[in-house]
Amino acid sequence: MTDYIGDPLRAQVLQVKGQINLRQLKKPYLGSVRFFKHLIISFVIIMMTVPWVLVISKALAGRQLSGELVSMEARLAEAIQVATDAAVAGQELEKDAMEHYERYEALLVQAENDLQEFQTAYSFLETQMEVTEALYDFSSSFSHLHPELKVAGPSQYIDSERTVYLTFDDGPSSYTRSILDVLRRYDIKATFFVVGYTIPGREAILQQMVEEGHNIGVHTYSHVYREIYGSMEAFLDDFAKASNMIEEVTGIKPDVFRFPGGSVNSYNERWGNMIISEMLSRGYRYYDWNVGSGDASLDANSTTIYEAVIRQVRANDYSVVLMHDGGGNRSTTVTALSMVIDRLRNEGYTFDKLTNEVRPTVFAAAGFNRG
């Protein structure tokens, strides 16, 4: 803007060097029109800007919140996965636990069944023993038959543990001396249940048995089952004949015996219990066996005999072993005898002979091999 002085005034003012330009003085800005104009424009700008600032701030805040939400969702998904995996693992553990529990329950049931069977068998055996013990005082109606057949019964029984009683049936024979040689070499005493009709010509063998500390029991005289078990009288006749022959040769009256075929067999179903009662009342004790060597089998050899004896002896508290020194070729028995003694001695077993004070091993049911 150019300030100027009107021509009439300019004509009246003397001109000086350096022409002086006169300017009109400016009006104050505050409160001026320009001020209010600028104020209105600023207000409009502010009113237009603030909403966008707020929107942008909210958008930025929302983006940050969204990021946090995404992070939280990721952590939540991870936690859910962990929980799911734990649940699956828990289900597997529960399944395994149930399987073990079911197996445990099955074993318990089996154990209970086995225990019940054992208790039943034990009760039966206990009853049989009680009956047998009661029969010791049996008042015989056959006492008039062979009254000489009477011995002193035991005052008490010996309960042996880890003791093996070797017994030999059906001798004497040509193999008996070989068996005696083995027993003498190991300093072992045994029991021989002899058959009467085999004694003639072998009396020296019976004398050697006694001299070397073995025990001799009655097995039978004839070994013919059908005749022996035909009646009480037939049994006593056979028993007396064998017993008298043993006593004549050795000077010792035997007080133990073994039933031909064992105390339970198909031939003595009628007279078996009566014979047992009669013999117990006369003081005699009979001995079955709980270890069968199987040496009477046609297929037997020294290895089968050895394995059968070792296996069964380990299952018993004490063992009465059935072997044979007569009735056939017993060379395999002689061979196996040393093997059996060596093994059982190494395992800590002791050996002894049967006397009527050793608690009898008796059969409770049929099905045992014959002696």
C-alpha positions in Angstrom: 0.0 0.0 0.0 1.4 3.5 -1.0 0.9 6.4 1.4 0.6 9.7 -0.2 -0.2 13.4 0.6 -2.7 15.2 -1.5 -1.5 17.6 -4.1 -2.8 20.7 -2.4 -0.9 19.9 0.8 2.2 18.8 -1.1 2.3 22.2 -2.9 2.4 24.0 0.5 5.2 21.9 2.0 8.7 22.9 1.2 10.7 20.2 -0.6 13.7 19.0 1.2 16.6 16.8 0.3 15.7 13.1 0.6 12.0 13.3 0.0 10.2 12.3 3.2 7.5 9.6 2.6 4.7 9.9 5.1 3.0 6.7 6.1 -0.3 6.2 7.8 0.1 4.5 11.2 -1.2 0.8 11.5 -4.3 -0.1 13.6 -3.9 -2.6 16.5 -4.3 -6.4 15.4 -6.1 -7.7 18.5 -9.7 -7.0 18.2 -9.4 -6.0 14.6 -11.4 -7.5 11.8 -8.3 -9.4 10.7 -8.1 -10.9 14.2 -11.6 -12.2 14.2 -11.3 -13.4 10.7 -8.2 -15.4 11.6 -9.9 -16.7 14.8 -12.9 -17.9 12.8 -10.7 -19.7 10.2 -8.6 -21.3 13.1 -11.8 -22.5 14.8 -13.1 -24.0 11.5 -9.8 -25.7 10.9 -9.8 -27.1 14.5 -13.3 -28.3 14.2 -12.5 -30.0 11.0 -9.2 -31.5 12.3 -10.2 -32.7 15.7 -12.6 -35.4 14.6 -10.0 -36.8 12.2 -7.4 -36.8 15.0 -9.8 -38.7 17.2 -10.6 -41.2 14.4 -7.0 -41.8 13.7 -6.2 -42.2 17.4 -9.0 -44.6 17.8 -7.9 -46.5 14.8 -4.3 -46.7 16.1 -5.6 -47.7 19.5 -7.9 -50.3 17.8 -5.0 -51.6 15.9 -3.0 -52.1 19.0 -5.9 -53.7 20.8 -6.5 -55.9 17.8 -2.8 -57.0 18.0 -3.2 -57.8 21.7 -6.4 -59.7 21.0 -4.7 -61.7 18.3 -1.8 -62.4 20.7 -4.3 -63.4 23.4 -6.2 -65.6 21.0 -2.9 -67.3 20.0 -2.0 -67.9 23.7 -5.6 -69.2 24.3 -5.3 -71.5 21.3 -2.0 -72.8 22.6 -3.5 -73.3 26.1 -6.4 -75.2 24.5 -4.0 -77.4 22.6 -2.0 -78.1 25.7 -5.2 -78.9 27.6 -6.4 -81.1 24.7 -3.1 -83.0 24.6 -3.2 -83.4 28.4 -6.8 -84.7 28.1 -5.7 -87.2 25.4 -2.7 -88.3 27.5 -5.0 -88.6 30.5 -7.4 -90.8 28.5 -4.4 -93.0 27.5 -3.3 -93.2 31.1 -6.8 -94.0 32.2 -7.0 -96.7 29.5 -3.7 -98.2 30.6 -4.7 -98.0 34.2 -8.0 -99.8 33.4 -6.2 -102.5 31.5 -3.8 -103.1 34.4 -6.6 -103.0 36.9 -8.6 -105.6 34.8 -5.5 -107.8 34.6 -5.0 -107.4 38.4 -8.6 -108.3 39.0 -8.2 -111.4 36.7 -5.1 -112.5 38.6 -7.0 -112.0 41.9 -9.8 -114.2 40.7 -7.4 -116.8 39.5 -5.5 -116.7 42.8 -8.8 -117.1 44.7 -9.8 -120.0 42.6 -6.3 -121.7 43.1 -6.5 -121.0 46.8 -10.0 -122.5 47.0 -8.8 -125.6 45.1 -5.8 -125.9 47.3 -7.9 -125.5 50.4 -10.3 -128.2 49.1 -7.5 -130.6 48.4 -5.8 -129.8 51.7 -9.1 -130.3 53.6 -9.6 -133.7 51.9 -6.0 -134.8 52.8 -6.4 -133.6 56.3 -9.7 -135.5 56.6 -8.0 -138.6 55.2 -5.1 -138.2 57.7 -7.6 -137.8 60.6 -9.4 -140.9 59.5 -6.1 -142.7 59.2 -5.0 -141.6 62.7 -8.3 -142.6 64.2 -7.9 -146.0 62.7 -4.7 -146.6 64.6 -6.9 -147.7 67.5 -9.1 -149.8 65.2 -10.4 -152.9 66.9 -9.8 -155.5 64.2 -12.2 -158.3 63.4 -9.3 -160.0 61.6 -6.9 -160.2 64.6 -7.1 -164.0 64.6 -5.4 -164.0 61.2 -1.6 -164.1 61.5 -1.5 -162.7 65.0 2.3 -162.6 64.7 2.0 -159.7 62.4 2.2 -157.0 65.0 4.9 -154.4 65.7 5.3 -151.3 67.9 4.0 -148.2 66.2 5.8 -144.9 66.3 5.5 -142.7 69.4 5.7 -139.6 67.2 6.4 -138.6 63.6 9.5 -136.9 62.2 8.7 -134.0 59.8 11.7 -133.7 57.5 12.6 -130.7 55.4 14.8 -130.9 52.3 15.4 -134.5 53.0 15.3 -137.1 50.2 14.3 -140.7 50.9 15.5 -143.0 48.2 13.4 -146.2 47.9 13.9 -149.2 45.7 11.1 -151.7 44.8 10.9 -155.2 43.4 14.4 -156.5 44.4 16.7 -158.0 45.2 18.1 -158.6 41.8 21.4 -158.7 39.9 21.3 -154.9 39.9 20.9 -154.5 43.6 24.6 -154.8 44.4 25.5 -152.1 41.9 23.0 -149.8 43.6 24.4 -150.6 47.0 27.9 -149.8 45.7 26.7 -146.3 44.6 25.1 -145.7 48.0 28.2 -146.9 49.8 30.4 -144.6 47.7 28.3 -141.6 48.7 27.6 -142.8 52.3 23.8 -142.6 51.8 21.2 -144.8 53.5 18.1 -145.9 51.6 15.1 -148.1 51.9 14.5 -151.4 50.0 10.9 -152.7 49.6 11.6 -156.3 48.7 9.7 -159.0 46.9 9.7 -162.3 48.7 10.0 -164.7 45.8 13.2 -163.0 44.6 15.1 -163.6 47.9 16.1 -167.2 47.6 19.7 -167.3 46.3 20.2 -163.6 47.2 20.1 -163.8 50.9 23.6 -162.2 51.1 22.3 -159.1 49.4 19.7 -158.6 52.2 22.3 -159.2 54.8 24.5 -156.6 53.1 21.6 -154.1 53.1 21.3 -154.4 56.9 25.1 -154.4 57.5 25.4 -151.1 55.5 22.7 -149.4 57.5 19.8 -149.5 55.0 16.2 -150.3 56.0 14.2 -153.2 54.5 10.4 -153.1 54.1 7.8 -155.5 52.8 6.6 -155.0 49.3 4.9 -158.3 48.6 5.8 -161.9 48.2 4.1 -162.8 44.9 3.6 -159.3 43.4 0.4 -160.7 41.8 -2.1 -157.9 42.4 -5.3 -159.9 41.7 -4.3 -162.6 44.2 -3.0 -160.2 46.9 -6.0 -157.9 46.9 -8.6 -160.7 46.6 -9.5 -160.6 50.4 -8.1 -159.5 53.7 -6.9 -163.0 54.4 -5.1 -163.2 51.0 -3.3 -160.0 51.7 -2.2 -161.0 55.2 -1.1 -164.4 53.9 1.1 -162.8 51.3 2.5 -160.1 53.7 3.3 -162.7 56.4 5.2 -164.9 53.9 7.4 -162.0 52.8 7.9 -160.6 56.3 8.8 -164.0 57.8 11.4 -164.6 55.0 13.0 -161.2 55.6 13.2 -161.8 59.3 14.7 -165.2 58.9 17.4 -163.9 56.6 18.3 -160.6 58.5 17.1 -161.3 62.0 15.0 -158.0 61.8 11.2 -157.9 61.6 10.2 -155.2 59.2 7.7 -152.6 60.4 7.3 -150.6 57.2 5.8 -151.7 53.9 4.7 -150.5 50.5 1.5 -151.7 48.8 2.0 -153.3 45.4 0.8 -150.6 43.0 0.6 -148.1 45.8 -2.1 -147.8 48.4 -4.7 -146.6 45.8 -5.0 -148.8 42.7 -7.7 -150.5 40.6 -7.2 -153.9 42.3 -7.8 -152.9 46.0 -11.0 -150.8 45.6 -12.9 -153.3 47.6 -10.4 -154.2 50.3 -8.0 -151.2 50.3 -9.4 -149.2 53.2 -10.0 -152.3 55.3 -6.4 -153.5 54.7 -5.0 -150.0 55.6 -7.1 -150.0 58.9 -5.9 -153.5 59.7 -2.2 -152.9 59.1 -2.3 -149.6 61.0 -3.9 -151.2 64.0 -1.1 -153.8 64.0 1.5 -151.0 64.2 2.8 -151.0 60.6 3.2 -147.9 58.5 3.0 -147.9 54.8 4.7 -145.4 52.4 3.6 -144.4 49.0 5.8 -141.8 47.1 5.7 -138.3 45.9 8.5 -138.5 43.4 8.2 -141.0 40.6 11.5 -141.7 38.6 9.7 -143.4 35.7 12.5 -145.9 35.6 10.0 -148.8 35.0 8.9 -147.3 31.7 10.2 -149.0 28.6 11.2 -145.6 27.2 13.2 -144.6 30.3 16.9 -143.8 30.1 19.3 -142.3 32.6 18.6 -138.7 31.5 14.8 -139.0 31.7 15.1 -140.6 35.2 17.5 -137.9 36.4 15.3 -135.0 35.1 12.1 -136.5 36.5 13.5 -136.9 40.0 15.2 -133.5 40.1 12.1 -131.7 38.9 9.8 -133.3 41.4 12.1 -133.2 44.4 12.2 -129.4 44.1 8.4 -129.2 44.4 8.3 -131.0 47.8 9.2 -130.2 51.4 10.6 -133.7 51.7 10.6 -136.4 49.0 10.0 -140.1 48.9 11.5 -141.2 45.6 10.3 -144.4 43.9 13.0 -146.3 42.0 13.5 -149.9 41.2 16.3 -152.4 41.7 14.4 -155.3 40.3 11.6 -156.3 37.9 13.6 -155.7 34.7 16.8 -154.2 33.3 17.7 -151.5 35.9 21.1 -150.5 34.4 19.7 -147.0 33.6 18.6 -146.6 37.2 22.1 -147.4 38.4 23.6 -144.8 36.0 21.0 -142.2 36.9 21.4 -142.7 40.7 24.9 -141.1 40.8 23.7 -138.1 38.7 20.7 -137.6 41.0 22.8 -137.7 44.2 25.4 -135.4 42.9 22.8 -132.8 41.8 20.7 -132.9 44.9 23.7 -132.7 47.2 25.0 -129.7 45.4 21.5 -128.1 45.9 21.7 -128.7 49.7 19.5 -131.7 50.1 20.2 -134.5 52.6 19.5 -138.2 52.3 18.1 -140.7 54.8 16.3 -144.0 55.1 12.6 -144.4 56.0 11.6 -145.6 59.4 8.2 -145.9 60.9 8.8 -142.5 62.6 9.0 -140.6 59.3 5.6 -139.1 58.5 4.1 -141.3 55.8 3.6 -140.1 52.3 0.3 -141.5 51.2 -1.9 -141.2 48.1 -5.2 -139.4 48.3 -6.4 -140.2 44.8 -5.8 -142.7 42.1 -3.6 -142.0 39.1 -0.1 -142.8 40.4 2.2 -145.2 38.6 2.6 -148.6 40.2 5.5 -149.6 42.4 
